[in-house]
Amino acid sequence: MAAPFRLARVLGLRTRLRERAQEETRAAAATVAAARARVDAARAAQVSVRGAEQAAAASGLTGADLARFRAYERGMIIAEAALVEDGARCAEDLDRCRAALVDRRREERQLERLRVRAEERHRAVEERAAAVLLDDLARR
């Protein structure tokens, strides 16, 4: 009969915490990918606006239209900078999630090693008890 591992509930809890950290890491990675996609879309929009401005300039552009294009482009640059900053913050969150995941897994492995040692100790105790019993039976 195997002895109950005294820290089994703690190991189960650590396992669930690690699984939650894995889910958070996956979610953070998806957020980073979405942030990068938004930055790429903003940059592509800037390129298309520049192309539209150049096409309009080739066919004749008033000063007011040029000012509108430039104001819109400045707004897009500010929006892109905000998206880049948001992406950097998401990347930092992802780094924190990965570090937490590594810590959780380390703690879980430590408890798994403790469980294995406890099982080995229990097995050794049972083997000694069986050996003592056999010795007692052999002496009779």
N, CA, C and O atoms as CSV, one atom per row, in Angstrom:
chain,resi,resn,atom,element,x,y,z
A,1,MET,N,N,0.837,-1.175,0.000
A,1,MET,CA,C,0.000,0.000,0.000
A,1,MET,C,C,0.889,1.248,0.000
A,1,MET,O,O,1.804,1.378,0.813
A,2,ALA,N,N,0.605,2.134,-0.904
A,2,ALA,CA,C,1.419,3.343,-1.007
A,2,ALA,C,C,1.004,4.346,0.061
A,2,ALA,O,O,-0.181,4.541,0.332
A,3,ALA,N,N,1.990,4.963,0.645
A,3,ALA,CA,C,1.715,5.990,1.656
A,3,ALA,C,C,1.237,7.244,0.943
A,3,ALA,O,O,1.744,7.587,-0.125
A,4,PRO,N,N,0.267,7.926,1.529
A,4,PRO,CA,C,-0.188,9.153,0.887
A,4,PRO,C,C,0.902,10.214,0.937
A,4,PRO,O,O,1.557,10.416,1.960
A,5,PHE,N,N,1.075,10.868,-0.173
A,5,PHE,CA,C,2.053,11.957,-0.246
A,5,PHE,C,C,1.437,13.154,0.461
A,5,PHE,O,O,0.386,13.651,0.056
A,6,ARG,N,N,2.086,13.608,1.507
A,6,ARG,CA,C,1.527,14.667,2.339
A,6,ARG,C,C,1.345,15.973,1.576
A,6,ARG,O,O,0.483,16.779,1.925
A,7,LEU,N,N,2.133,16.182,0.560
A,7,LEU,CA,C,2.064,17.438,-0.191
A,7,LEU,C,C,1.304,17.275,-1.510
A,7,LEU,O,O,1.461,18.083,-2.425
A,8,ALA,N,N,0.476,16.220,-1.603
A,8,ALA,CA,C,-0.248,15.961,-2.855
A,8,ALA,C,C,-1.176,17.124,-3.208
A,8,ALA,O,O,-1.269,17.517,-4.371
A,9,ARG,N,N,-1.849,17.663,-2.219
A,9,ARG,CA,C,-2.750,18.788,-2.502
A,9,ARG,C,C,-1.965,20.007,-2.946
A,9,ARG,O,O,-2.403,20.750,-3.826
A,10,VAL,N,N,-0.808,20.213,-2.340
A,10,VAL,CA,C,0.034,21.352,-2.738
A,10,VAL,C,C,0.517,21.157,-4.173
A,10,VAL,O,O,0.532,22.101,-4.963
A,11,LEU,N,N,0.911,19.922,-4.508
A,11,LEU,CA,C,1.357,19.633,-5.870
A,11,LEU,C,C,0.216,19.861,-6.862
A,11,LEU,O,O,0.425,20.420,-7.939
A,12,GLY,N,N,-0.990,19.427,-6.494
A,12,GLY,CA,C,-2.142,19.664,-7.366
A,12,GLY,C,C,-2.399,21.146,-7.570
A,12,GLY,O,O,-2.707,21.588,-8.677
A,13,LEU,N,N,-2.270,21.908,-6.496
A,13,LEU,CA,C,-2.452,23.354,-6.583
A,13,LEU,C,C,-1.376,23.990,-7.458
A,13,LEU,O,O,-1.670,24.852,-8.286
A,14,ARG,N,N,-0.137,23.565,-7.271
A,14,ARG,CA,C,0.964,24.096,-8.098
A,14,ARG,C,C,0.742,23.761,-9.571
A,14,ARG,O,O,1.028,24.573,-10.450
A,15,THR,N,N,0.235,22.571,-9.829
A,15,THR,CA,C,-0.037,22.175,-11.214
A,15,THR,C,C,-1.103,23.082,-11.818
A,15,THR,O,O,-0.960,23.543,-12.951
A,16,ARG,N,N,-2.167,23.338,-11.065
A,16,ARG,CA,C,-3.218,24.227,-11.577
A,16,ARG,C,C,-2.694,25.654,-11.774
A,16,ARG,O,O,-3.056,26.323,-12.741
A,17,LEU,N,N,-1.849,26.112,-10.862
A,17,LEU,CA,C,-1.271,27.452,-11.022
A,17,LEU,C,C,-0.385,27.523,-12.256
A,17,LEU,O,O,-0.395,28.523,-12.973
A,18,ARG,N,N,0.389,26.453,-12.510
A,18,ARG,CA,C,1.223,26.429,-13.710
A,18,ARG,C,C,0.362,26.425,-14.965
A,18,ARG,O,O,0.669,27.116,-15.936
A,19,GLU,N,N,-0.717,25.647,-14.946
A,19,GLU,CA,C,-1.608,25.614,-16.109
A,19,GLU,C,C,-2.233,26.989,-16.353
A,19,GLU,O,O,-2.383,27.415,-17.498
A,20,ARG,N,N,-2.595,27.674,-15.271
A,20,ARG,CA,C,-3.142,29.022,-15.418
A,20,ARG,C,C,-2.080,29.963,-15.985
A,20,ARG,O,O,-2.384,30.801,-16.834
A,21,ALA,N,N,-0.845,29.829,-15.523
A,21,ALA,CA,C,0.242,30.667,-16.043
A,21,ALA,C,C,0.464,30.386,-17.527
A,21,ALA,O,O,0.773,31.299,-18.292
A,22,GLN,N,N,0.308,29.124,-17.937
A,22,GLN,CA,C,0.437,28.794,-19.358
A,22,GLN,C,C,-0.664,29.476,-20.166
A,22,GLN,O,O,-0.410,30.018,-21.242
A,23,GLU,N,N,-1.891,29.446,-19.639
A,23,GLU,CA,C,-3.002,30.101,-20.341
A,23,GLU,C,C,-2.772,31.609,-20.442
A,23,GLU,O,O,-3.024,32.214,-21.484
A,24,GLU,N,N,-2.295,32.205,-19.359
A,24,GLU,CA,C,-2.007,33.643,-19.378
A,24,GLU,C,C,-0.898,33.969,-20.366
A,24,GLU,O,O,-0.942,35.001,-21.036
A,25,THR,N,N,0.093,33.095,-20.459
A,25,THR,CA,C,1.188,33.310,-21.406
A,25,THR,C,C,0.672,33.228,-22.839
A,25,THR,O,O,1.035,34.041,-23.688
A,26,ARG,N,N,-0.180,32.236,-23.095
A,26,ARG,CA,C,-0.770,32.131,-24.438
A,26,ARG,C,C,-1.588,33.372,-24.778
A,26,ARG,O,O,-1.498,33.894,-25.889
A,27,ALA,N,N,-2.386,33.843,-23.820
A,27,ALA,CA,C,-3.206,35.034,-24.053
A,27,ALA,C,C,-2.323,36.256,-24.287
A,27,ALA,O,O,-2.611,37.070,-25.165
A,28,ALA,N,N,-1.255,36.389,-23.510
A,28,ALA,CA,C,-0.342,37.524,-23.685
A,28,ALA,C,C,0.347,37.459,-25.046
A,28,ALA,O,O,0.539,38.487,-25.695
A,29,ALA,N,N,0.715,36.264,-25.475
A,29,ALA,CA,C,1.347,36.115,-26.796
A,29,ALA,C,C,0.366,36.503,-27.903
A,29,ALA,O,O,0.754,37.131,-28.888
A,30,ALA,N,N,-0.900,36.129,-27.740
A,30,ALA,CA,C,-1.908,36.513,-28.737
A,30,ALA,C,C,-2.111,38.027,-28.747
A,30,ALA,O,O,-2.309,38.623,-29.806
A,31,THR,N,N,-2.064,38.640,-27.581
A,31,THR,CA,C,-2.200,40.095,-27.489
A,31,THR,C,C,-1.032,40.794,-28.169
A,31,THR,O,O,-1.220,41.794,-28.862
A,32,VAL,N,N,0.166,40.270,-27.974
A,32,VAL,CA,C,1.351,40.847,-28.621
A,32,VAL,C,C,1.226,40.716,-30.145
A,32,VAL,O,O,1.535,41.653,-30.882
A,33,ALA,N,N,0.774,39.555,-30.603
A,33,ALA,CA,C,0.618,39.364,-32.047
A,33,ALA,C,C,-0.430,40.333,-32.608
A,33,ALA,O,O,-0.248,40.891,-33.690
A,34,ALA,N,N,-1.523,40.528,-31.870
A,34,ALA,CA,C,-2.555,41.463,-32.327
A,34,ALA,C,C,-2.023,42.900,-32.339
A,34,ALA,O,O,-2.324,43.669,-33.252
A,35,ALA,N,N,-1.237,43.254,-31.330
A,35,ALA,CA,C,-0.665,44.605,-31.282
A,35,ALA,C,C,0.280,44.822,-32.460
A,35,ALA,O,O,0.284,45.889,-33.075
A,36,ARG,N,N,1.067,43.816,-32.765
A,36,ARG,CA,C,1.976,43.934,-33.923
A,36,ARG,C,C,1.191,44.061,-35.222
A,36,ARG,O,O,1.582,44.808,-36.119
A,37,ALA,N,N,0.089,43.334,-35.322
A,37,ALA,CA,C,-0.746,43.427,-36.525
A,37,ALA,C,C,-1.353,44.824,-36.649
A,37,ALA,O,O,-1.437,45.366,-37.751
A,38,ARG,N,N,-1.778,45.416,-35.518
A,38,ARG,CA,C,-2.324,46.779,-35.560
A,38,ARG,C,C,-1.263,47.786,-35.981
A,38,ARG,O,O,-1.561,48.715,-36.732
A,39,VAL,N,N,-0.027,47.617,-35.509
A,39,VAL,CA,C,1.065,48.516,-35.909
A,39,VAL,C,C,1.327,48.374,-37.405
A,39,VAL,O,O,1.502,49.368,-38.109
A,40,ASP,N,N,1.352,47.139,-37.880
A,40,ASP,CA,C,1.571,46.914,-39.316
A,40,ASP,C,C,0.449,47.535,-40.149
A,40,ASP,O,O,0.703,48.113,-41.206
A,41,ALA,N,N,-0.791,47.413,-39.669
A,41,ALA,CA,C,-1.922,48.006,-40.390
A,41,ALA,C,C,-1.818,49.525,-40.404
A,41,ALA,O,O,-2.117,50.160,-41.415
A,42,ALA,N,N,-1.397,50.107,-39.289
A,42,ALA,CA,C,-1.241,51.570,-39.229
A,42,ALA,C,C,-0.154,52.027,-40.192
A,42,ALA,O,O,-0.307,53.044,-40.867
A,43,ARG,N,N,0.933,51.285,-40.256
A,43,ARG,CA,C,2.019,51.653,-41.185
A,43,ARG,C,C,1.569,51.499,-42.632
A,43,ARG,O,O,1.920,52.319,-43.480
A,44,ALA,N,N,0.800,50.462,-42.919
A,44,ALA,CA,C,0.286,50.274,-44.280
A,44,ALA,C,C,-0.672,51.407,-44.646
A,44,ALA,O,O,-0.683,51.866,-45.788
A,45,ALA,N,N,-1.475,51.858,-43.684
A,45,ALA,CA,C,-2.387,52.972,-43.943
A,45,ALA,C,C,-1.604,54.247,-44.218
A,45,ALA,O,O,-1.992,55.041,-45.075
A,46,GLN,N,N,-0.500,54.449,-43.496
A,46,GLN,CA,C,0.339,55.626,-43.744
A,46,GLN,C,C,0.909,55.600,-45.152
A,46,GLN,O,O,0.959,56.625,-45.831
A,47,VAL,N,N,1.333,54.430,-45.582
A,47,VAL,CA,C,1.890,54.311,-46.935
A,47,VAL,C,C,0.816,54.623,-47.968
A,47,VAL,O,O,1.088,55.308,-48.954
A,48,SER,N,N,-0.398,54.130,-47.757
A,48,SER,CA,C,-1.461,54.402,-48.724
A,48,SER,C,C,-1.843,55.879,-48.736
A,48,SER,O,O,-2.156,56.425,-49.794
A,49,VAL,N,N,-1.820,56.538,-47.565
A,49,VAL,CA,C,-2.123,57.971,-47.519
A,49,VAL,C,C,-1.036,58.762,-48.238
A,49,VAL,O,O,-1.328,59.715,-48.961
A,50,ARG,N,N,0.217,58.364,-48.036
A,50,ARG,CA,C,1.312,59.050,-48.757
A,50,ARG,C,C,1.151,58.867,-50.267
A,50,ARG,O,O,1.384,59.793,-51.044
A,51,GLY,N,N,0.752,57.669,-50.664
A,51,GLY,CA,C,0.528,57.428,-52.091
A,51,GLY,C,C,-0.615,58.271,-52.627
A,51,GLY,O,O,-0.532,58.816,-53.727
A,52,ALA,N,N,-1.693,58.377,-51.840
A,52,ALA,CA,C,-2.827,59.213,-52.262
A,52,ALA,C,C,-2.414,60.674,-52.339
A,52,ALA,O,O,-2.839,61.395,-53.242
A,53,GLU,N,N,-1.581,61.114,-51.389
A,53,GLU,CA,C,-1.109,62.502,-51.412
A,53,GLU,C,C,-0.253,62.752,-52.642
A,53,GLU,O,O,-0.391,63.788,-53.293
A,54,GLN,N,N,0.621,61.825,-52.966
A,54,GLN,CA,C,1.485,61.994,-54.142
A,54,GLN,C,C,0.659,61.983,-55.424
A,54,GLN,O,O,0.933,62.740,-56.355
A,55,ALA,N,N,-0.353,61.120,-55.464
A,55,ALA,CA,C,-1.210,61.085,-56.656
A,55,ALA,C,C,-1.991,62.400,-56.787
A,55,ALA,O,O,-2.150,62.938,-57.883
A,56,ALA,N,N,-2.468,62.900,-55.651
A,56,ALA,CA,C,-3.207,64.169,-55.690
A,56,ALA,C,C,-2.268,65.322,-56.047
A,56,ALA,O,O,-2.672,66.248,-56.750
A,57,ALA,N,N,-1.026,65.276,-55.574
A,57,ALA,CA,C,-0.059,66.335,-55.889
A,57,ALA,C,C,0.273,66.332,-57.369
A,57,ALA,O,O,0.507,67.390,-57.952
A,58,ALA,N,N,0.297,65.161,-57.983
A,58,ALA,CA,C,0.612,65.085,-59.407
A,58,ALA,C,C,-0.501,65.697,-60.251
A,58,ALA,O,O,-0.241,66.244,-61.322
A,59,SER,N,N,-1.739,65.605,-59.773
A,59,SER,CA,C,-2.849,66.152,-60.545
A,59,SER,C,C,-3.221,67.561,-60.105
A,59,SER,O,O,-4.173,68.143,-60.627
A,60,GLY,N,N,-2.498,68.101,-59.173
A,60,GLY,CA,C,-2.761,69.461,-58.705
A,60,GLY,C,C,-3.405,69.420,-57.326
A,60,GLY,O,O,-4.460,68.814,-57.135
A,61,LEU,N,N,-2.772,70.056,-56.395
A,61,LEU,CA,C,-3.213,69.986,-55.011
A,61,LEU,C,C,-3.219,71.393,-54.437
A,61,LEU,O,O,-2.264,72.150,-54.608
A,62,THR,N,N,-4.285,71.729,-53.767
A,62,THR,CA,C,-4.347,73.043,-53.141
A,62,THR,C,C,-3.606,73.003,-51.811
A,62,THR,O,O,-3.325,71.930,-51.277
A,63,GLY,N,N,-3.298,74.167,-51.290
A,63,GLY,CA,C,-2.604,74.253,-50.006
A,63,GLY,C,C,-3.454,73.690,-48.880
A,63,GLY,O,O,-2.921,73.062,-47.966
A,64,ALA,N,N,-4.760,73.901,-48.926
A,64,ALA,CA,C,-5.659,73.392,-47.887
A,64,ALA,C,C,-5.694,71.867,-47.913
A,64,ALA,O,O,-5.703,71.218,-46.867
A,65,ASP,N,N,-5.716,71.300,-49.133
A,65,ASP,CA,C,-5.708,69.829,-49.244
A,65,ASP,C,C,-4.390,69.263,-48.719
A,65,ASP,O,O,-4.363,68.252,-48.018
A,66,LEU,N,N,-3.300,69.938,-49.076
A,66,LEU,CA,C,-1.996,69.486,-48.590
A,66,LEU,C,C,-1.937,69.560,-47.061
A,66,LEU,O,O,-1.407,68.654,-46.419
A,67,ALA,N,N,-2.468,70.615,-46.486
A,67,ALA,CA,C,-2.484,70.753,-45.030
A,67,ALA,C,C,-3.324,69.648,-44.393
A,67,ALA,O,O,-2.960,69.109,-43.348
A,68,ARG,N,N,-4.455,69.311,-45.032
A,68,ARG,CA,C,-5.292,68.219,-44.518
A,68,ARG,C,C,-4.546,66.895,-44.566
A,68,ARG,O,O,-4.582,66.130,-43.602
A,69,PHE,N,N,-3.871,66.614,-45.673
A,69,PHE,CA,C,-3.078,65.379,-45.786
A,69,PHE,C,C,-2.012,65.322,-44.687
A,69,PHE,O,O,-1.829,64.292,-44.038
A,70,ARG,N,N,-1.322,66.429,-44.492
A,70,ARG,CA,C,-0.251,66.457,-43.493
A,70,ARG,C,C,-0.797,66.313,-42.069
A,70,ARG,O,O,-0.202,65.627,-41.239
A,71,ALA,N,N,-1.916,66.954,-41.796
A,71,ALA,CA,C,-2.531,66.831,-40.464
A,71,ALA,C,C,-2.978,65.389,-40.224
A,71,ALA,O,O,-2.792,64.840,-39.138
A,72,TYR,N,N,-3.565,64.792,-41.250
A,72,TYR,CA,C,-3.995,63.397,-41.129
A,72,TYR,C,C,-2.788,62.491,-40.907
A,72,TYR,O,O,-2.833,61.570,-40.091
A,73,GLU,N,N,-1.713,62.759,-41.639
A,73,GLU,CA,C,-0.499,61.952,-41.494
A,73,GLU,C,C,0.095,62.108,-40.084
A,73,GLU,O,O,0.552,61.130,-39.493
A,74,ARG,N,N,0.089,63.327,-39.551
A,74,ARG,CA,C,0.575,63.530,-38.182
A,74,ARG,C,C,-0.280,62.750,-37.177
A,74,ARG,O,O,0.240,62.137,-36.245
A,75,GLY,N,N,-1.572,62.784,-37.381
A,75,GLY,CA,C,-2.470,62.011,-36.517
A,75,GLY,C,C,-2.186,60.521,-36.596
A,75,GLY,O,O,-2.219,59.822,-35.584
A,76,MET,N,N,-1.909,60.042,-37.787
A,76,MET,CA,C,-1.591,58.626,-37.967
A,76,MET,C,C,-0.259,58.272,-37.310
A,76,MET,O,O,-0.106,57.183,-36.756
A,77,ILE,N,N,0.695,59.187,-37.372
A,77,ILE,CA,C,1.998,58.949,-36.731
A,77,ILE,C,C,1.822,58.863,-35.218
A,77,ILE,O,O,2.427,58.018,-34.559
A,78,ILE,N,N,0.986,59.749,-34.677
A,78,ILE,CA,C,0.723,59.713,-33.233
A,78,ILE,C,C,0.013,58.411,-32.860
A,78,ILE,O,O,0.341,57.782,-31.854
A,79,ALA,N,N,-0.954,58.016,-33.674
A,79,ALA,CA,C,-1.667,56.762,-33.412
A,79,ALA,C,C,-0.721,55.571,-33.494
A,79,ALA,O,O,-0.802,54.646,-32.685
A,80,GLU,N,N,0.177,55.599,-34.475
A,80,GLU,CA,C,1.152,54.504,-34.604
A,80,GLU,C,C,2.070,54.459,-33.383
A,80,GLU,O,O,2.376,53.382,-32.870
A,81,ALA,N,N,2.505,55.622,-32.923
A,81,ALA,CA,C,3.371,55.659,-31.736
A,81,ALA,C,C,2.649,55.081,-30.521
A,81,ALA,O,O,3.248,54.364,-29.720
A,82,ALA,N,N,1.360,55.394,-30.389
A,82,ALA,CA,C,0.581,54.833,-29.277
A,82,ALA,C,C,0.465,53.316,-29.421
A,82,ALA,O,O,0.541,52.586,-28.434
A,83,LEU,N,N,0.280,52.850,-30.649
A,83,LEU,CA,C,0.187,51.408,-30.878
A,83,LEU,C,C,1.516,50.713,-30.590
A,83,LEU,O,O,1.542,49.611,-30.040
A,84,VAL,N,N,2.611,51.357,-30.962
A,84,VAL,CA,C,3.929,50.788,-30.683
A,84,VAL,C,C,4.161,50.725,-29.181
A,84,VAL,O,O,4.691,49.739,-28.668
A,85,GLU,N,N,3.762,51.781,-28.476
A,85,GLU,CA,C,3.905,51.795,-27.014
A,85,GLU,C,C,3.045,50.702,-26.385
A,85,GLU,O,O,3.487,50.015,-25.465
A,86,ASP,N,N,1.830,50.542,-26.875
A,86,ASP,CA,C,0.954,49.485,-26.377
A,86,ASP,C,C,1.561,48.113,-26.655
A,86,ASP,O,O,1.501,47.220,-25.811
A,87,GLY,N,N,2.141,47.951,-27.835
A,87,GLY,CA,C,2.797,46.679,-28.169
A,87,GLY,C,C,3.980,46.396,-27.261
A,87,GLY,O,O,4.204,45.251,-26.868
A,88,ALA,N,N,4.737,47.428,-26.925
A,88,ALA,CA,C,5.877,47.255,-26.011
A,88,ALA,C,C,5.389,46.855,-24.621
A,88,ALA,O,O,5.992,46.003,-23.969
A,89,ARG,N,N,4.298,47.470,-24.170
A,89,ARG,CA,C,3.735,47.117,-22.869
A,89,ARG,C,C,3.237,45.674,-22.881
A,89,ARG,O,O,3.423,44.940,-21.910
A,90,CYS,N,N,2.610,45.272,-23.975
A,90,CYS,CA,C,2.136,43.884,-24.097
A,90,CYS,C,C,3.322,42.913,-24.113
A,90,CYS,O,O,3.247,41.830,-23.532
A,91,ALA,N,N,4.396,43.296,-24.767
A,91,ALA,CA,C,5.593,42.443,-24.793
A,91,ALA,C,C,6.184,42.303,-23.393
A,91,ALA,O,O,6.650,41.227,-23.019
A,92,GLU,N,N,6.167,43.391,-22.619
A,92,GLU,CA,C,6.639,43.313,-21.231
A,92,GLU,C,C,5.749,42.388,-20.413
A,92,GLU,O,O,6.236,41.607,-19.595
A,93,ASP,N,N,4.435,42.481,-20.638
A,93,ASP,CA,C,3.509,41.571,-19.947
A,93,ASP,C,C,3.801,40.126,-20.315
A,93,ASP,O,O,3.761,39.240,-19.462
A,94,LEU,N,N,4.095,39.893,-21.584
A,94,LEU,CA,C,4.421,38.544,-22.035
A,94,LEU,C,C,5.693,38.045,-21.361
A,94,LEU,O,O,5.763,36.887,-20.949
A,95,ASP,N,N,6.688,38.901,-21.247
A,95,ASP,CA,C,7.926,38.516,-20.552
A,95,ASP,C,C,7.653,38.159,-19.098
A,95,ASP,O,O,8.195,37.183,-18.580
A,96,ARG,N,N,6.805,38.957,-18.434
A,96,ARG,CA,C,6.455,38.661,-17.040
A,96,ARG,C,C,5.708,37.326,-16.941
A,96,ARG,O,O,5.953,36.539,-16.027
A,97,CYS,N,N,4.809,37.083,-17.874
A,97,CYS,CA,C,4.059,35.820,-17.871
A,97,CYS,C,C,4.993,34.634,-18.075
A,97,CYS,O,O,4.847,33.602,-17.420
A,98,ARG,N,N,5.940,34.782,-18.973
A,98,ARG,CA,C,6.890,33.691,-19.206
A,98,ARG,C,C,7.750,33.434,-17.969
A,98,ARG,O,O,8.022,32.284,-17.625
A,99,ALA,N,N,8.174,34.502,-17.306
A,99,ALA,CA,C,8.971,34.332,-16.085
A,99,ALA,C,C,8.145,33.659,-14.997
A,99,ALA,O,O,8.653,32.799,-14.276
A,100,ALA,N,N,6.890,34.038,-14.873
A,100,ALA,CA,C,6.011,33.403,-13.882
A,100,ALA,C,C,5.799,31.937,-14.221
A,100,ALA,O,O,5.748,31.089,-13.331
A,101,LEU,N,N,5.675,31.641,-15.508
A,101,LEU,CA,C,5.498,30.248,-15.925
A,101,LEU,C,C,6.729,29.418,-15.574
A,101,LEU,O,O,6.600,28.290,-15.099
A,102,VAL,N,N,7.904,29.960,-15.803
A,102,VAL,CA,C,9.141,29.245,-15.460
A,102,VAL,C,C,9.203,29.002,-13.948
A,102,VAL,O,O,9.570,27.913,-13.506
A,103,ASP,N,N,8.846,30.009,-13.165
A,103,ASP,CA,C,8.851,29.853,-11.703
A,103,ASP,C,C,7.844,28.796,-11.266
A,103,ASP,O,O,8.148,27.957,-10.419
A,104,ARG,N,N,6.657,28.837,-11.837
A,104,ARG,CA,C,5.621,27.851,-11.479
A,104,ARG,C,C,6.079,26.434,-11.813
A,104,ARG,O,O,5.886,25.506,-11.029
A,105,ARG,N,N,6.682,26.284,-12.974
A,105,ARG,CA,C,7.129,24.944,-13.374
A,105,ARG,C,C,8.257,24.457,-12.467
A,105,ARG,O,O,8.316,23.275,-12.130
A,106,ARG,N,N,9.145,25.358,-12.073
A,106,ARG,CA,C,10.241,24.994,-11.171
A,106,ARG,C,C,9.680,24.508,-9.834
A,106,ARG,O,O,10.131,23.498,-9.295
A,107,GLU,N,N,8.695,25.233,-9.305
A,107,GLU,CA,C,8.075,24.838,-8.047
A,107,GLU,C,C,7.378,23.482,-8.172
A,107,GLU,O,O,7.446,22.647,-7.270
A,108,GLU,N,N,6.717,23.285,-9.290
A,108,GLU,CA,C,6.023,22.012,-9.519
A,108,GLU,C,C,7.016,20.856,-9.610
A,108,GLU,O,O,6.786,19.792,-9.033
A,109,ARG,N,N,8.112,21.060,-10.327
A,109,ARG,CA,C,9.129,19.997,-10.437
A,109,ARG,C,C,9.724,19.666,-9.070
A,109,ARG,O,O,9.995,18.502,-8.775
A,110,GLN,N,N,9.929,20.688,-8.236
A,110,GLN,CA,C,10.471,20.454,-6.912
A,110,GLN,C,C,9.533,19.552,-6.102
A,110,GLN,O,O,9.979,18.622,-5.430
A,111,LEU,N,N,8.244,19.834,-6.176
A,111,LEU,CA,C,7.289,18.992,-5.452
A,111,LEU,C,C,7.213,17.590,-6.047
A,111,LEU,O,O,7.028,16.616,-5.318
A,112,GLU,N,N,7.352,17.482,-7.363
A,112,GLU,CA,C,7.362,16.151,-7.988
A,112,GLU,C,C,8.566,15.340,-7.498
A,112,GLU,O,O,8.450,14.144,-7.232
A,113,ARG,N,N,9.716,16.001,-7.384
A,113,ARG,CA,C,10.898,15.296,-6.871
A,113,ARG,C,C,10.687,14.871,-5.418
A,113,ARG,O,O,11.084,13.773,-5.026
A,114,LEU,N,N,10.066,15.736,-4.627
A,114,LEU,CA,C,9.756,15.376,-3.245
A,114,LEU,C,C,8.806,14.184,-3.176
A,114,LEU,O,O,8.949,13.322,-2.309
A,115,ARG,N,N,7.846,14.136,-4.081
A,115,ARG,CA,C,6.914,13.005,-4.119
A,115,ARG,C,C,7.644,11.716,-4.445
A,115,ARG,O,O,7.401,10.684,-3.818
A,116,VAL,N,N,8.539,11.770,-5.427
A,116,VAL,CA,C,9.300,10.577,-5.804
A,116,VAL,C,C,10.150,10.098,-4.634
A,116,VAL,O,O,10.214,8.899,-4.359
A,117,ARG,N,N,10.802,11.028,-3.948
A,117,ARG,CA,C,11.607,10.648,-2.781
A,117,ARG,C,C,10.751,10.040,-1.680
A,117,ARG,O,O,11.155,9.065,-1.045
A,118,ALA,N,N,9.590,10.599,-1.453
A,118,ALA,CA,C,8.694,10.053,-0.423
A,118,ALA,C,C,8.238,8.650,-0.795
A,118,ALA,O,O,8.156,7.772,0.065
A,119,GLU,N,N,7.943,8.437,-2.070
A,119,GLU,CA,C,7.543,7.099,-2.519
A,119,GLU,C,C,8.689,6.109,-2.347
A,119,GLU,O,O,8.474,4.971,-1.930
A,120,GLU,N,N,9.911,6.542,-2.670
A,120,GLU,CA,C,11.069,5.662,-2.503
A,120,GLU,C,C,11.295,5.332,-1.029
A,120,GLU,O,O,11.570,4.181,-0.688
A,121,ARG,N,N,11.179,6.334,-0.150
A,121,ARG,CA,C,11.322,6.082,1.289
A,121,ARG,C,C,10.266,5.106,1.785
A,121,ARG,O,O,10.563,4.190,2.551
A,122,HIS,N,N,9.036,5.309,1.342
A,122,HIS,CA,C,7.950,4.422,1.769
A,122,HIS,C,C,8.193,2.996,1.266
A,122,HIS,O,O,7.962,2.030,1.992
A,123,ARG,N,N,8.649,2.874,0.044
A,123,ARG,CA,C,8.932,1.563,-0.527
A,123,ARG,C,C,10.057,0.887,0.259
A,123,ARG,O,O,9.997,-0.312,0.530
A,124,ALA,N,N,11.083,1.662,0.625
A,124,ALA,CA,C,12.197,1.105,1.401
A,124,ALA,C,C,11.711,0.635,2.777
A,124,ALA,O,O,12.123,-0.421,3.258
A,125,VAL,N,N,10.843,1.416,3.398
A,125,VAL,CA,C,10.290,1.030,4.702
A,125,VAL,C,C,9.484,-0.255,4.565
A,125,VAL,O,O,9.598,-1.151,5.401
A,126,GLU,N,N,8.672,-0.352,3.518
A,126,GLU,CA,C,7.883,-1.568,3.304
A,126,GLU,C,C,8.778,-2.767,3.044
A,126,GLU,O,O,8.509,-3.863,3.536
A,127,GLU,N,N,9.850,-2.566,2.267
A,127,GLU,CA,C,10.772,-3.671,1.986
A,127,GLU,C,C,11.478,-4.121,3.260
A,127,GLU,O,O,11.658,-5.319,3.478
A,128,ARG,N,N,11.876,-3.175,4.097
A,128,ARG,CA,C,12.495,-3.544,5.371
A,128,ARG,C,C,11.517,-4.296,6.262
A,128,ARG,O,O,11.886,-5.280,6.904
A,129,ALA,N,N,10.284,-3.839,6.303
A,129,ALA,CA,C,9.267,-4.521,7.115
A,129,ALA,C,C,9.031,-5.930,6.593
A,129,ALA,O,O,8.878,-6.867,7.376
A,130,ALA,N,N,9.001,-6.082,5.273
A,130,ALA,CA,C,8.808,-7.412,4.694
A,130,ALA,C,C,10.014,-8.294,4.999
A,130,ALA,O,O,9.856,-9.478,5.297
A,131,ALA,N,N,11.214,-7.729,4.928
A,131,ALA,CA,C,12.419,-8.500,5.225
A,131,ALA,C,C,12.432,-8.937,6.686
A,131,ALA,O,O,12.809,-10.071,6.984
A,132,VAL,N,N,12.029,-8.063,7.597
A,132,VAL,CA,C,11.973,-8.402,9.022
A,132,VAL,C,C,10.949,-9.510,9.252
A,132,VAL,O,O,11.193,-10.446,10.014
A,133,LEU,N,N,9.814,-9.395,8.594
A,133,LEU,CA,C,8.779,-10.415,8.721
A,133,LEU,C,C,9.273,-11.759,8.206
A,133,LEU,O,O,9.035,-12.790,8.836
A,134,LEU,N,N,9.957,-11.757,7.072
A,134,LEU,CA,C,10.500,-13.003,6.521
A,134,LEU,C,C,11.569,-13.584,7.449
A,134,LEU,O,O,11.636,-14.798,7.641
A,135,ASP,N,N,12.394,-12.720,8.019
A,135,ASP,CA,C,13.405,-13.198,8.969
A,135,ASP,C,C,12.739,-13.841,10.189
A,135,ASP,O,O,13.175,-14.891,10.661
A,136,ASP,N,N,11.677,-13.200,10.694
A,136,ASP,CA,C,10.965,-13.746,11.848
A,136,ASP,C,C,10.337,-15.091,11.503
A,136,ASP,O,O,10.364,-16.024,12.306
A,137,LEU,N,N,9.771,-15.183,10.302
A,137,LEU,CA,C,9.173,-16.449,9.888
A,137,LEU,C,C,10.223,-17.523,9.694
A,137,LEU,O,O,9.978,-18.693,9.989
A,138,ALA,N,N,11.387,-17.139,9.203
A,138,ALA,CA,C,12.459,-18.123,8.960
A,138,ALA,C,C,13.018,-18.634,10.288
A,138,ALA,O,O,13.434,-19.790,10.364
A,139,ARG,N,N,13.039,-17.827,11.309
A,139,ARG,CA,C,13.556,-18.240,12.617
A,139,ARG,C,C,12.608,-19.204,13.325
A,139,ARG,O,O,13.073,-19.949,14.187
A,140,ARG,N,N,11.370,-19.237,13.033
A,140,ARG,CA,C,10.397,-20.085,13.711
A,140,ARG,C,C,10.460,-21.467,13.230
A,140,ARG,O,O,9.704,-22.319,13.698
